[in-house]
Amino acid sequence: MDERILQQCEELMKKGSTSFHKAFDVLPSPRREAVHVIYAFCRIIDDSVDEPGNSPYSIHELKELFTDLEQAEGHFIWPALRWLFSSFPQLQREPFHLQMEGQLRDLTVTEYDTMEDLEGYCYLVAGTVGEMLLPVLRDDQSEAAQTAGISLGIGMQLVNIIRDVGEDLRRGRRYVPLEVMNKHGYSQQELESGIVSQQFTAVLQELKAEALIWFQRGLEQVDTYPQESGLAIELAASFYAAILDAVEANGYDVYRERSYVSDEMKLQLFKRTMVRYAGTGSAVV
């Protein structure tokens, strides 16, 4: 396996998410490189729908090439994926297919009415990532750990939805469920006008509460992972959950400001999480 191919996957992860890169950098090889490959492919899938001009393939081309992975050529992601599946034979292809189906949904479904519908979408585009990571982060196939991994992915996607309300609106999409808006007396017209009110704050606070429930479920099995993997999961979760605090600090104005976690805060979260692993014999830096 050409190491430059795996390095290209890592570079794509660094560019796409410094938080995830930092969180999973504590993993030993080859788990670390496997996460880079999974992230890189998911990034390409996402870009094929959200930023097609920056993607080397359309979502339909990706589906076709992935189905015929053994013969796929023309981009570093294909040999990287072949390495991934040969290195982790327990890894199934179904979550990757479901991930692409979820991204395809964005081309036809632009609004959600209920939380149940939204959570189904969140499973496809993010819960499946938990399924992809399970065989990479641990050697056994624990059903409870798989359920937890799916839950964490759903929680993270809900954070994305909260953070990106304005950005998604400009793309003609409303992920905020209509039933939650109606419950708090916030209208579609107000959403389209970018009005930040007490009612809108209540909408986002309800979505935040839902996200934190999924996060709690997602971390229930973290102590059953190898120590480096458990640390990586906790770091990723803490970095992502902190976005919710940043949204609050910005006065819930997700129309005009993109909330992010500062490097200083990430360092604090890193140190805080490391305390739990101190003295456990974990070979983490």
Beta strands, then each sheet from edge to edge (+ up, - down):
end
